[in-house]
Amino acid sequence: MTKDHKDHFGEKLKEAERAREHQYFAERDRQLLAKLRGAQEGKQEEVVKEAAQMRCPKCGVHLQQRTVRDIHVAECSACHGVWLGQGELEKIGQRESDGWIARWLRTEFPESK
């Protein structure tokens, strides 16, 4: 091999090494940017969740908590919508074993066996 051949081969190796280095840093930058975007999206979700807390899903007015016959409900003063918490619908169904609500609950939510 001639000296020019060795220099040419050495330059090719250096170019390949630089290319791999550029690929490594480009991938690392992509990963860091994705991580930052994920953190920002998480913060935005928290802000939206906090802003929507105890607001009417229909009109956005703050909901008022009420207790009617031991059933806790959230009521909208603007559109008069009523929202039940977890387990409240079942309490209503237990009180009315033969009423239309209980029959509807049994058809919509059959007990799993």
N, CA, C and O of each residue as an XYZ file, in Angstrom:
452
protein
N       0.822     -1.178      0.000
C       0.000      0.000      0.000
C       0.864      1.238      0.000
O       1.921      1.305      0.627
N       0.381      2.182     -0.708
C       1.129      3.423     -0.771
C       0.700      4.328      0.363
O      -0.307      4.093      1.031
N       1.479      5.353      0.561
C       1.188      6.295      1.641
C      -0.121      7.019      1.386
O      -0.860      7.299      2.330
N      -0.432      7.334      0.112
C      -1.694      7.996     -0.224
C      -2.882      7.101      0.111
O      -3.912      7.575      0.590
N      -2.729      5.796     -0.146
C      -3.787      4.846      0.168
C      -4.067      4.823      1.675
O      -5.222      4.805      2.101
N      -2.984      4.825      2.482
C      -3.137      4.809      3.931
C      -3.819      6.081      4.412
O      -4.706      6.021      5.263
N      -3.420      7.223      3.882
C      -4.030      8.495      4.284
C      -5.504      8.518      3.893
O      -6.342      8.975      4.670
N      -5.824      8.032      2.705
C      -7.204      8.002      2.227
C      -8.048      7.088      3.114
O      -9.177      7.435      3.461
N      -7.512      5.930      3.481
C      -8.218      4.978      4.335
C      -8.424      5.579      5.734
O      -9.491      5.427      6.329
N      -7.408      6.252      6.244
C      -7.498      6.900      7.560
C      -8.551      7.992      7.565
O      -9.290      8.141      8.538
N      -8.624      8.751      6.489
C      -9.638      9.811      6.386
C     -11.044      9.221      6.351
O     -11.961      9.770      6.962
N     -11.220      8.109      5.644
C     -12.522      7.435      5.574
C     -12.954      6.976      6.974
O     -14.117      7.115      7.352
N     -11.995      6.424      7.738
C     -12.315      5.984      9.092
C     -12.719      7.167      9.973
O     -13.670      7.068     10.749
N     -12.012      8.263      9.857
C     -12.348      9.460     10.640
C     -13.723      9.999     10.247
O     -14.491     10.422     11.111
N     -14.034      9.986      8.964
C     -15.353     10.441      8.514
C     -16.463      9.544      9.053
O     -17.507     10.034      9.484
N     -16.237      8.235      9.030
C     -17.229      7.291      9.552
C     -17.419      7.503     11.051
O     -18.544      7.452     11.549
N     -16.337      7.736     11.762
C     -16.417      7.971     13.200
C     -17.202      9.251     13.494
O     -18.032      9.273     14.403
N     -16.947     10.307     12.738
C     -17.700     11.568     12.900
C     -19.175     11.370     12.597
O     -20.034     11.924     13.283
N     -19.470     10.584     11.575
C     -20.873     10.320     11.222
C     -21.578      9.578     12.350
O     -22.713      9.911     12.694
N     -20.924      8.584     12.926
C     -21.523      7.860     14.059
C     -21.715      8.781     15.257
O     -22.715      8.690     15.969
N     -20.754      9.663     15.470
C     -20.851     10.612     16.580
C     -22.035     11.563     16.360
O     -22.781     11.849     17.296
N     -22.205     12.043     15.148
C     -23.334     12.924     14.831
C     -24.658     12.186     15.028
O     -25.615     12.755     15.554
N     -24.713     10.929     14.609
C     -25.931     10.136     14.799
C     -26.238      9.947     16.277
O     -27.394     10.047     16.688
N     -25.227      9.677     17.068
C     -25.409      9.474     18.498
C     -25.986     10.729     19.139
O     -26.965     10.652     19.881
N     -25.387     11.885     18.858
C     -25.854     13.118     19.481
C     -27.222     13.548     18.953
O     -28.023     14.113     19.697
N     -27.487     13.289     17.694
C     -28.812     13.613     17.145
C     -29.883     12.763     17.829
O     -30.950     13.279     18.164
N     -29.622     11.479     18.040
C     -30.577     10.596     18.722
C     -30.755     11.019     20.170
O     -31.875     11.030     20.680
N     -29.671     11.362     20.830
C     -29.758     11.821     22.220
C     -30.573     13.104     22.317
O     -31.385     13.254     23.230
N     -30.365     14.030     21.384
C     -31.145     15.271     21.371
C     -32.627     14.991     21.146
O     -33.477     15.615     21.780
N     -32.945     14.050     20.244
C     -34.347     13.679     19.998
C     -34.986     13.121     21.267
O     -36.123     13.458     21.597
N     -34.257     12.276     21.967
C     -34.778     11.689     23.203
C     -35.003     12.754     24.274
O     -36.014     12.732     24.975
N     -34.064     13.679     24.395
C     -34.220     14.753     25.384
C     -35.412     15.648     25.048
O     -36.163     16.045     25.939
N     -35.584     15.963     23.772
C     -36.721     16.786     23.369
C     -38.047     16.071     23.626
O     -39.016     16.690     24.064
N     -38.084     14.781     23.355
C     -39.307     14.014     23.610
C     -39.613     13.991     25.103
O     -40.774     14.090     25.500
N     -38.594     13.861     25.921
C     -38.779     13.856     27.374
C     -39.300     15.219     27.846
O     -40.198     15.278     28.687
N     -38.756     16.291     27.323
C     -39.222     17.632     27.684
C     -40.662     17.860     27.243
O     -41.460     18.429     27.987
N     -40.992     17.419     26.041
C     -42.369     17.562     25.556
C     -43.335     16.793     26.447
O     -44.415     17.286     26.770
N     -42.947     15.591     26.841
C     -43.790     14.776     27.719
C     -44.021     15.462     29.058
O     -45.130     15.435     29.590
N     -42.978     16.075     29.601
C     -43.107     16.780     30.879
C     -44.040     17.983     30.731
O     -44.855     18.244     31.615
N     -43.928     18.712     29.627
C     -44.787     19.872     29.392
C     -46.234     19.442     29.219
O     -47.138     20.098     29.737
N     -46.472     18.335     28.489
C     -47.831     17.848     28.295
C     -48.445     17.436     29.624
O     -49.626     17.678     29.871
N     -47.642     16.815     30.477
C     -48.125     16.419     31.802
C     -48.527     17.621     32.632
O     -49.540     17.585     33.330
N     -47.736     18.693     32.562
C     -48.065     19.923     33.296
C     -49.334     20.549     32.739
O     -50.172     21.031     33.502
N     -49.486     20.548     31.418
C     -50.685     21.114     30.798
C     -51.920     20.320     31.201
O     -52.969     20.907     31.467
N     -51.812     18.994     31.249
C     -52.941     18.163     31.668
C     -53.336     18.477     33.101
O     -54.524     18.527     33.418
N     -52.352     18.688     33.972
C     -52.641     19.023     35.367
C     -53.367     20.356     35.470
O     -54.306     20.492     36.254
N     -52.938     21.345     34.681
C     -53.582     22.661     34.703
C     -55.026     22.544     34.234
O     -55.926     23.121     34.845
N     -55.254     21.805     33.158
C     -56.616     21.636     32.633
C     -57.476     20.881     33.645
O     -58.628     21.243     33.881
N     -56.914     19.843     34.233
C     -57.660     19.052     35.215
C     -58.047     19.913     36.409
O     -59.172     19.835     36.901
N     -57.122     20.726     36.868
C     -57.401     21.600     38.011
C     -58.453     22.647     37.657
O     -59.315     22.957     38.480
N     -58.393     23.190     36.455
C     -59.366     24.202     36.032
C     -60.757     23.606     35.873
O     -61.750     24.296     36.103
N     -60.847     22.337     35.485
C     -62.143     21.695     35.247
C     -62.741     21.098     36.511
O     -63.901     20.687     36.508
N     -61.973     21.045     37.588
C     -62.443     20.423     38.827
C     -63.702     21.122     39.327
O     -63.745     22.346     39.457
N     -64.721     20.321     39.602
C     -66.003     20.777     40.138
C     -66.685     21.797     39.234
O     -67.323     22.734     39.714
N     -66.547     21.611     37.930
C     -67.255     22.449     36.958
C     -68.212     21.585     36.169
O     -67.958     20.402     35.938
N     -69.308     22.180     35.758
C     -70.322     21.486     34.987
C     -69.745     21.099     33.623
O     -69.191     21.956     32.933
N     -69.861     19.840     33.220
C     -69.343     19.439     31.914
C     -70.140     20.031     30.760
O     -69.655     20.072     29.629
N     -71.342     20.483     31.030
C     -72.187     21.035     29.970
C     -71.934     22.521     29.752
O     -71.761     22.958     28.614
N     -71.912     23.317     30.847
C     -71.801     24.771     30.668
C     -70.593     25.392     31.365
O     -70.301     26.566     31.137
N     -69.885     24.645     32.204
C     -68.651     25.141     32.811
C     -68.814     25.893     34.115
O     -67.814     26.346     34.673
N     -70.039     26.052     34.638
C     -70.269     26.766     35.891
C     -69.843     25.855     37.051
O     -69.926     24.631     36.956
N     -69.387     26.476     38.145
C     -69.002     25.692     39.320
C     -70.195     24.911     39.848
O     -71.306     25.434     39.938
N     -69.947     23.639     40.201
C     -70.993     22.779     40.735
C     -71.116     22.983     42.240
O     -70.127     23.229     42.931
N     -72.330     22.877     42.730
C     -72.614     23.000     44.152
C     -72.890     21.610     44.712
O     -73.669     20.854     44.129
N     -72.266     21.263     45.830
C     -72.484     19.974     46.464
C     -73.773     20.033     47.282
O     -74.014     20.999     48.006
N     -74.590     19.001     47.160
C     -75.819     18.888     47.936
C     -75.964     17.456     48.398
O     -75.429     16.532     47.786
N     -76.692     17.282     49.482
C     -77.028     15.947     49.962
C     -78.542     15.857     50.010
O     -79.201     16.628     50.707
N     -79.080     14.916     49.269
C     -80.517     14.704     49.207
C     -80.787     13.272     49.645
O     -80.438     12.327     48.938
N     -81.415     13.108     50.823
C     -81.737     11.782     51.368
C     -80.514     10.862     51.398
O     -80.573      9.725     50.932
N     -79.441     11.350     51.934
C     -78.175     10.620     52.070
C     -77.498     10.314     50.735
O     -76.587      9.486     50.691
N     -77.913     10.948     49.669
C     -77.269     10.804     48.362
C     -76.538     12.112     48.074
O     -77.150     13.180     48.053
N     -75.231     12.023     47.851
C     -74.422     13.211     47.562
C     -74.444     13.479     46.060
O     -74.102     12.613     45.254
N     -74.852     14.694     45.699
C     -74.921     15.065     44.288
C     -74.199     16.383     44.080
O     -74.032     17.171     45.011
N     -73.780     16.607     42.857
C     -73.215     17.891     42.445
C     -74.215     18.498     41.473
O     -74.579     17.875     40.476
N     -74.656     19.717     41.767
C     -75.707     20.337     40.968
C     -75.202     21.632     40.346
O     -74.490     22.409     40.982
N     -75.582     21.846     39.102
C     -75.208     23.062     38.386
C     -76.323     24.084     38.575
O     -77.489     23.795     38.310
N     -75.965     25.267     39.031
C     -76.970     26.302     39.256
C     -77.428     26.953     37.950
O     -78.476     27.598     37.924
N     -76.675     26.797     36.885
C     -77.038     27.435     35.612
C     -77.952     26.542     34.763
O     -79.029     26.975     34.354
N     -77.531     25.304     34.496
C     -78.319     24.436     33.617
C     -79.123     23.395     34.394
O     -79.876     22.616     33.810
N     -78.954     23.389     35.719
C     -79.673     22.483     36.623
C     -79.363     21.012     36.365
O     -80.190     20.148     36.656
N     -78.212     20.723     35.837
C     -77.772     19.341     35.678
C     -77.357     18.781     37.029
O     -76.930     19.525     37.911
N     -77.481     17.480     37.189
C     -77.129     16.820     38.438
C     -76.180     15.677     38.121
O     -76.433     14.870     37.226
N     -75.077     15.618     38.871
C     -74.087     14.570     38.682
C     -73.923     13.799     39.972
O     -73.853     14.373     41.059
N     -73.864     12.499     39.831
C     -73.722     11.611     40.973
C     -72.287     11.136     41.089
O     -71.591     10.970     40.088
N     -71.852     10.920     42.323
C     -70.527     10.376     42.564
C     -70.546      8.868     42.456
O     -71.592      8.253     42.251
N     -69.376      8.286     42.599
C     -69.241      6.832     42.506
C     -70.058      6.174     43.613
O     -69.939      6.543     44.782
N     -70.877      5.211     43.247
C     -71.682      4.470     44.204
C     -73.032      5.082     44.525
O     -73.882      4.417     45.117
N     -73.251      6.340     44.146
C     -74.511      7.007     44.473
C     -75.683      6.424     43.680
O     -76.785      6.309     44.215
N     -75.468      6.062     42.441
C     -76.531      5.489     41.626
C     -76.978      4.139     42.197
O     -78.163      3.806     42.182
N     -76.012      3.375     42.698
C     -76.350      2.095     43.313
C     -77.180      2.289     44.579
O     -78.089      1.505     44.850
N     -76.867      3.350     45.372
C     -77.655      3.640     46.569
C     -79.104      3.925     46.193
O     -80.027      3.460     46.862
N     -79.299      4.683     45.131
C     -80.657      4.986     44.682
C     -81.349      3.694     44.270
O     -82.514      3.480     44.606
N     -80.654      2.848     43.557
C     -81.227      1.583     43.103
C     -81.605      0.665     44.247
O     -82.602     -0.053     44.159
N     -80.824      0.675     45.322
C     -81.123     -0.177     46.472
C     -82.398      0.275     47.175
O     -83.130     -0.552     47.719
N     -82.664      1.549     47.170
C     -83.868      2.072     47.830
C     -85.132      1.700     47.067
O     -86.188      1.478     47.659
N     -85.013      1.638     45.781
C     -86.181      1.358     44.946
C     -86.005     -0.004     44.283
O     -85.584     -0.086     43.129
N     -86.318     -1.039     44.989
C     -86.088     -2.367     44.421
C     -87.034     -2.676     43.266
O     -86.681     -3.452     42.379
N     -88.238     -2.082     43.257
C     -89.181     -2.344     42.180
C     -89.402     -1.138     41.270
O     -90.184     -1.225     40.323
N     -88.746     -0.038     41.529
C     -88.945      1.170     40.729
C     -88.244      1.086     39.388
O     -87.463      0.168     39.138
N     -88.527      2.043     38.535
C     -87.961      2.037     37.185
C     -86.454      2.210     37.199
O     -85.765      1.672     36.333
N     -85.928      2.950     38.165
C     -84.471      3.150     38.218
C     -83.785      1.824     38.523
O     -82.785      1.474     37.896
N     -84.326      1.094     39.487
C     -83.718     -0.194     39.837
C     -83.781     -1.162     38.672
O     -82.811     -1.871     38.400
N     -84.906     -1.201     37.985
C     -85.014     -2.099     36.827
C     -84.004     -1.705     35.753
O     -83.362     -2.564     35.149
N     -83.870     -0.420     35.523
C     -82.913      0.071     34.526
C     -81.483     -0.274     34.941
O     -80.687     -0.726     34.118
N     -81.155     -0.059     36.226
C     -79.813     -0.383     36.713
C     -79.494     -1.862     36.531
O     -78.383     -2.213     36.134
N     -80.475     -2.741     36.824
C     -80.236     -4.183     36.680
C     -79.986     -4.561     35.220
O     -79.189     -5.458     34.946
N     -80.649     -3.895     34.290
C     -80.429     -4.226     32.874
C     -79.126     -3.634     32.357
O     -78.441     -4.260     31.548
N     -78.779     -2.448     32.808
C     -77.560     -1.788     32.327
C     -76.291     -2.316     32.987
O     -75.240     -2.407     32.352
N     -76.402     -2.662     34.261
C     -75.224     -3.096     35.015
C     -75.501     -4.434     35.698
O     -75.626     -4.487     36.922
N     -75.597     -5.495     34.937
C     -75.840     -6.796     35.568
C     -74.655     -7.178     36.440
O     -73.506     -6.886     36.110
N     -74.945     -7.826     37.543
C     -73.871     -8.231     38.461
C     -72.994     -9.267     37.791
O     -73.492    -10.219     37.191
N     -71.693     -9.084     37.893
C     -70.767    -10.053     37.290
C     -70.629    -11.238     38.216
O     -70.598    -11.080     39.437
N     -70.545    -12.424     37.642
C     -70.481    -13.661     38.443
C     -69.122    -14.266     38.374
O     -68.878    -15.308     38.983
